Amino acid sequence: MSSLSPFVSRGLFDELFRDVNPGYFIKPLHGDALPAHIKVDVKENSSEFIVEAEIPGAGKENIHVNIEGSVVTIRAAINQVDAQNKDDKLLRSERYYGEVSRSFQLPVDIDEATSKARYENGVLTLTLLKRQKQCGQRMTIE
C-alpha cells in the first residue's frame, strides 16, 4: 500500500498528466468554448409554432434560417473577439469562432412568407405559421 501513497496524496489524474503542458487545460477567460449545438424549445398552438433557440455570441447578421416544407435549419457564425485599446499590452488572448447549425422537422409544412424571426439577448425567436392545407377544392374537368 505504501507504493500507492504518492498517487493518493497528489491524485492519480495529476500524476498521470504531470508532464503535459499545463496551459492545455486552462479554460478560456470568456467561459465555455463554442457551443456544440443550438438548444431549442418548440411550442405549438393551433396556427403556429414558436421556436426559441439559444445562440449566444452571434450577431443577428450572422444568423441564417432556412425553411423547406416542414424542415427548419438554423445556422449561425459565432466570432468572439476581445476589445483592446491601443495602450493595452496583450498578454493572452483566447478567442473562438466557428459555425453551429441545427435542423429539425416539424409535423406540418411552414408558410415561409408569413413567418417571422427576432433575435434578442442571445435568443432567436421564430414564429412559424402553419401552411393551411387547401383541401376540398373542386377540380375543373376539361
C-alpha positions as CSV (number, residue, x, y, z in Angstrom):
1,M,0.0,0.0,0.0
2,S,3.0,2.3,0.6
3,S,3.8,2.2,-3.1
4,L,0.4,3.9,-3.9
5,S,0.9,6.7,-1.4
6,P,2.4,9.2,-4.0
7,F,-0.7,8.6,-6.2
8,V,-3.2,9.0,-3.4
9,S,-1.6,12.2,-2.0
10,R,-1.4,14.0,-5.3
11,G,-4.2,12.3,-7.1
12,L,-4.0,9.7,-9.8
13,F,-5.1,12.1,-12.5
14,D,-2.4,14.7,-11.5
15,E,0.3,12.1,-11.5
16,L,-0.6,10.8,-15.0
17,F,-0.7,14.2,-16.6
18,R,2.2,16.0,-14.7
19,D,4.4,16.2,-17.8
20,V,1.7,17.6,-20.1
21,N,1.8,21.4,-20.7
22,P,-0.4,22.9,-18.0
23,G,-1.6,25.6,-20.4
24,Y,-3.5,22.9,-22.3
25,F,-6.0,22.5,-19.5
26,I,-6.7,26.2,-18.9
27,K,-10.3,27.2,-19.5
28,P,-11.0,30.2,-21.8
29,L,-11.4,33.5,-19.9
30,H,-14.8,34.0,-21.5
31,G,-16.4,30.8,-20.1
32,D,-17.3,27.9,-22.3
33,A,-15.9,27.3,-25.7
34,L,-18.1,27.3,-28.9
35,P,-21.4,25.6,-28.1
36,A,-21.7,22.0,-29.5
37,H,-25.2,22.6,-30.9
38,I,-28.0,25.1,-30.7
39,K,-30.5,24.4,-27.9
40,V,-34.1,24.9,-28.9
41,D,-37.6,25.0,-27.3
42,V,-40.5,24.4,-29.7
43,K,-44.1,25.3,-28.7
44,E,-47.2,24.8,-30.8
45,N,-50.7,26.3,-30.9
46,S,-53.5,26.0,-33.4
47,S,-51.9,28.3,-36.1
48,E,-48.2,28.4,-35.4
49,F,-45.0,27.1,-33.9
50,I,-42.9,29.2,-31.6
51,V,-39.2,28.2,-31.7
52,E,-36.7,29.7,-29.2
53,A,-33.1,28.9,-30.0
54,E,-30.1,29.9,-27.8
55,I,-27.3,31.3,-29.9
56,P,-25.1,33.3,-27.6
57,G,-22.3,35.3,-29.1
58,A,-23.7,35.5,-32.6
59,G,-24.7,38.8,-34.3
60,K,-28.1,38.8,-36.0
61,E,-26.5,39.4,-39.3
62,N,-24.6,36.1,-38.9
63,I,-27.7,34.0,-38.3
64,H,-29.4,32.3,-41.2
65,V,-32.8,30.5,-41.1
66,N,-33.8,28.2,-43.9
67,I,-37.3,26.6,-44.2
68,E,-38.0,23.9,-46.7
69,G,-41.5,22.5,-46.2
70,S,-41.5,21.3,-42.6
71,V,-37.7,21.2,-42.1
72,V,-36.2,24.2,-40.3
73,T,-32.5,24.8,-40.4
74,I,-30.8,27.4,-38.2
75,R,-27.1,28.2,-38.9
76,A,-25.0,30.8,-37.1
77,A,-21.4,32.0,-37.4
78,I,-20.0,32.9,-34.0
79,N,-17.0,35.2,-33.7
80,Q,-15.8,36.3,-30.3
81,V,-13.0,38.9,-30.3
82,D,-11.7,40.8,-27.4
83,A,-11.8,44.6,-27.5
84,Q,-8.3,46.1,-27.0
85,N,-7.2,49.7,-26.6
86,K,-4.1,50.9,-28.3
87,D,-2.4,51.4,-25.0
88,D,-3.0,47.8,-23.9
89,K,-0.3,45.2,-24.0
90,L,-1.8,41.9,-25.0
91,L,-0.6,39.1,-22.6
92,R,-3.0,36.4,-23.5
93,S,-5.9,36.2,-26.0
94,E,-8.4,33.4,-26.0
95,R,-11.0,33.8,-28.8
96,Y,-13.2,31.4,-30.5
97,Y,-15.0,31.4,-33.8
98,G,-16.9,28.9,-35.9
99,E,-20.2,27.8,-37.2
100,V,-23.0,25.9,-35.4
101,S,-26.2,24.6,-37.0
102,R,-29.3,22.7,-36.1
103,S,-32.0,21.2,-38.3
104,F,-35.3,19.7,-37.2
105,Q,-38.6,18.6,-38.8
106,L,-42.0,19.9,-37.7
107,P,-45.2,17.8,-38.1
108,V,-46.6,20.2,-40.8
109,D,-45.3,22.4,-43.6
110,I,-44.4,26.0,-42.7
111,D,-45.5,29.1,-44.6
112,E,-42.2,30.9,-45.1
113,A,-43.7,34.1,-46.4
114,T,-45.7,34.9,-43.2
115,S,-43.2,33.6,-40.7
116,K,-41.1,36.0,-38.6
117,A,-37.8,35.9,-36.7
118,R,-36.5,38.1,-33.9
119,Y,-33.1,38.0,-32.2
120,E,-32.6,39.5,-28.7
121,N,-30.2,38.8,-25.9
122,G,-28.7,35.7,-27.5
123,V,-32.1,34.1,-28.1
124,L,-33.6,33.7,-31.6
125,T,-37.4,33.5,-31.6
126,L,-39.1,32.2,-34.7
127,T,-42.8,32.5,-35.2
128,L,-43.6,29.9,-37.9
129,L,-47.1,29.9,-39.2
130,K,-48.5,26.6,-40.3
131,R,-49.3,26.3,-44.0
132,Q,-53.0,26.0,-44.5
133,K,-53.9,22.9,-46.4
134,Q,-56.1,23.6,-49.4
135,C,-58.4,20.6,-49.3
136,G,-61.9,20.3,-50.6
137,Q,-61.3,22.4,-53.7
138,R,-63.3,21.4,-56.7
139,M,-61.3,20.2,-59.7
140,T,-62.1,21.6,-63.1
141,I,-62.9,18.9,-65.6
142,E,-62.0,19.5,-69.2
